[in-house]
Each structure stands twice: as C-alpha cells, then as structure tokens.
Amino acid sequence: MARKRQAASGGTPATVAAARAGVAFTLHAYAHDPAAASYGGEAAEALGADPLRVFKTLVADVDGALTVALVPVSGQLSLKALASAVGGKRAAMADPAAAERTTGYVRGGISPLGQRRRLPTVVDASAAGHPTVFVSAGRRGLEIELAPADLIALTGALTAPIAR
C-alpha cells in the first residue's frame, strides 16, 4: 500500500499531528452526504473498507472526565467496559457541544488525533488484529489510515475490549 505524509504546514490538526510524529499514514477523502444515517458507516461504505477496520471516535463522560473511545463502526461502545478500562464507575455519552468544544472538531469529524485538549483515550482491543485502521482525519469526508500501534502511540491510548 502506498503511504504518504502530509506536510506539517497544512491539513487538519489530526494530519499535522501524524506528520509531525513521523508516522506513515494514508489519507482517504470521500464526498460526505449530510443525509447519511451514520458517519462511520458512510465512511466504510464510501471507502470500500471493512467496517471492522473503520473506527468511530466517541466522547464519553466517565465519572465527570471526558474520555475518548474508539470502536469499530460495525459495533457499539460498551459504556460499562469503557468505565472499567479507565478505572471509573459510571460512563455516559458526553454532551455533543462539550465534545466539540473540548476536541476542537465537529461531530462526525472528531478525530482522536490533534485534539485541542488531549483526552484519555481507549482503543478497542480488536484494532490490534488489523495491519491498519481508519479513523477520522478531522473533518467529515476525510479518513486517515494508519497502523494501530501508531494510533495508540499518538493518542497515548489504552487498549481494552470496549466494543460489543
């Protein structure tokens, strides 16, 4: 697979972060349909990618602290498993406005990379079973493909079985 790095001087905060870190990645753009029922499902279909390799970025509130969860678009986040993974007791989906304000991205384009404020992050353990995974590159209609180990390193993430 051809790899390319985007110059650190352009792109989204996510692509700038990946380029500055020197990790290999590939950008994939597609025409976003505002009427799409699922941002992640739309990305997988538009790219012809296995939905198990396309991860959605979800922001949850775990005991009062915003936390990022990455799970395959074909699955759902187990809030109980997420709370347990970070040593918390209770988790709920975060208020969308708080997620946007804290990450610096809009819903449907929230990337785990290059966030305004780095949040604790948990990547579903299934990511390790793929040579590369796709996550939002910071805007609707743009995905970044990179090795799971690079995603984990760039976000300082934990891995745990948080998808169901």
C-alpha positions as CSV (number, residue, x, y, z in Angstrom):
1,M,0.0,0.0,0.0
2,A,1.3,3.4,-0.9
3,R,2.0,5.6,2.1
4,K,2.2,9.4,2.1
5,R,2.8,12.0,4.7
6,Q,1.0,15.3,4.6
7,A,3.2,18.3,5.2
8,A,3.0,19.6,8.8
9,S,2.2,23.1,7.5
10,G,-1.2,22.1,6.0
11,G,-4.2,19.8,6.6
12,T,-6.2,19.3,9.7
13,P,-4.8,19.2,13.2
14,A,-5.0,15.4,13.0
15,T,-2.9,15.1,9.9
16,V,-0.5,17.7,11.2
17,A,-0.1,15.7,14.4
18,A,0.6,12.5,12.4
19,A,3.0,14.2,10.1
20,R,4.9,15.8,13.0
21,A,5.2,12.5,14.7
22,G,6.7,11.0,11.5
23,V,4.2,8.1,11.3
24,A,3.2,6.6,8.0
25,F,-0.4,7.3,7.0
26,T,-2.6,7.5,4.0
27,L,-5.5,10.0,3.7
28,H,-8.7,8.9,2.1
29,A,-11.2,11.6,1.0
30,Y,-14.8,10.9,0.0
31,A,-17.9,13.0,-0.7
32,H,-19.8,13.3,2.6
33,D,-23.6,13.0,2.4
34,P,-25.2,15.3,5.0
35,A,-28.2,12.9,5.0
36,A,-26.1,9.8,5.9
37,A,-27.5,7.9,8.9
38,S,-24.1,7.0,10.3
39,Y,-20.9,9.0,9.8
40,G,-18.7,5.8,10.3
41,G,-20.9,3.6,8.2
42,E,-20.8,6.1,5.4
43,A,-17.0,6.2,5.6
44,A,-16.7,2.5,5.4
45,E,-19.0,2.2,2.5
46,A,-17.5,5.1,0.6
47,L,-14.0,3.8,1.0
48,G,-15.0,0.2,0.4
49,A,-13.3,-0.7,3.7
50,D,-14.2,-3.5,6.1
51,P,-16.3,-1.9,8.8
52,L,-14.3,-3.8,11.4
53,R,-11.2,-1.7,10.3
54,V,-13.0,1.7,10.4
55,F,-13.2,3.1,13.9
56,K,-15.6,5.7,15.2
57,T,-14.4,8.3,17.7
58,L,-16.8,8.7,20.6
59,V,-16.5,11.0,23.5
60,A,-17.9,9.8,26.8
61,D,-18.1,11.3,30.3
62,V,-16.5,8.9,32.8
63,D,-17.1,10.0,36.4
64,G,-17.0,13.6,35.3
65,A,-14.0,13.4,33.0
66,L,-14.3,13.4,29.2
67,T,-12.8,10.2,27.7
68,V,-12.4,9.2,24.0
69,A,-13.4,5.7,22.9
70,L,-12.5,4.2,19.5
71,V,-14.7,1.2,18.4
72,P,-15.4,-0.3,15.0
73,V,-18.2,1.3,13.2
74,S,-19.9,-2.1,12.9
75,G,-20.2,-2.3,16.7
76,Q,-21.3,-0.3,19.7
77,L,-19.5,1.1,22.7
78,S,-20.0,-0.7,26.0
79,L,-20.1,2.2,28.4
80,K,-19.6,-0.2,31.3
81,A,-16.5,-1.6,29.7
82,L,-15.1,1.9,29.0
83,A,-15.6,3.0,32.6
84,S,-13.9,-0.2,33.8
85,A,-11.0,0.3,31.4
86,V,-10.1,3.7,32.8
87,G,-10.8,2.7,36.5
88,G,-14.1,4.6,36.6
89,K,-17.5,3.6,37.9
90,R,-20.0,5.2,35.5
91,A,-19.9,6.3,31.9
92,A,-22.4,8.1,29.7
93,M,-22.1,9.7,26.3
94,A,-20.8,13.2,26.5
95,D,-22.8,16.2,25.6
96,P,-22.1,16.8,21.9
97,A,-21.4,20.5,22.4
98,A,-18.8,19.7,25.2
99,A,-17.2,17.1,22.9
100,E,-16.9,19.6,20.1
101,R,-15.6,22.4,22.3
102,T,-13.0,20.2,24.0
103,T,-11.7,18.4,21.0
104,G,-11.9,21.3,18.5
105,Y,-13.7,19.2,16.0
106,V,-17.3,18.9,14.8
107,R,-19.5,15.8,15.4
108,G,-18.9,13.3,12.6
109,G,-15.4,14.7,12.2
110,I,-13.9,14.2,15.7
111,S,-10.5,12.7,15.3
112,P,-8.6,11.0,18.1
113,L,-5.5,12.8,16.8
114,G,-4.7,16.5,17.2
115,Q,-7.4,17.4,19.6
116,R,-7.4,20.8,21.2
117,R,-7.1,19.2,24.6
118,R,-5.7,15.7,24.8
119,L,-8.2,13.4,26.4
120,P,-7.7,10.0,27.9
121,T,-8.3,7.5,25.1
122,V,-9.2,3.8,24.9
123,V,-9.0,1.9,21.6
124,D,-11.0,-1.3,21.3
125,A,-8.6,-4.3,21.5
126,S,-9.8,-5.5,18.1
127,A,-7.7,-2.8,16.4
128,A,-4.6,-4.9,17.1
129,G,-5.9,-7.6,14.7
130,H,-5.6,-5.4,11.6
131,P,-2.4,-4.1,9.8
132,T,-4.0,-0.7,9.5
133,V,-7.2,1.0,10.8
134,F,-9.1,4.1,9.6
135,V,-10.2,7.0,11.9
136,S,-11.5,10.4,11.2
137,A,-8.8,12.8,10.0
138,G,-10.6,15.8,11.5
139,R,-13.4,16.6,9.2
140,R,-16.4,14.8,7.6
141,G,-15.4,13.1,4.5
142,L,-11.7,12.6,5.4
143,E,-10.2,9.4,7.0
144,I,-6.7,8.7,8.0
145,E,-5.4,5.2,7.7
146,L,-2.5,4.2,10.0
147,A,-1.1,1.3,11.9
148,P,-2.9,0.6,15.2
149,A,0.4,0.8,17.1
150,D,0.9,4.3,15.7
151,L,-2.7,5.3,16.6
152,I,-2.2,4.1,20.2
153,A,1.2,5.8,20.5
154,L,0.0,9.1,19.1
155,T,-3.0,9.2,21.4
156,G,-1.4,7.6,24.5
157,A,-4.3,5.2,24.5
158,L,-5.1,2.1,26.5
159,T,-6.4,-0.9,24.7
160,A,-9.3,-2.8,26.1
161,P,-12.4,-4.8,24.8
162,I,-14.8,-1.9,24.9
163,A,-17.0,-2.8,21.8
164,R,-20.0,-5.0,21.8
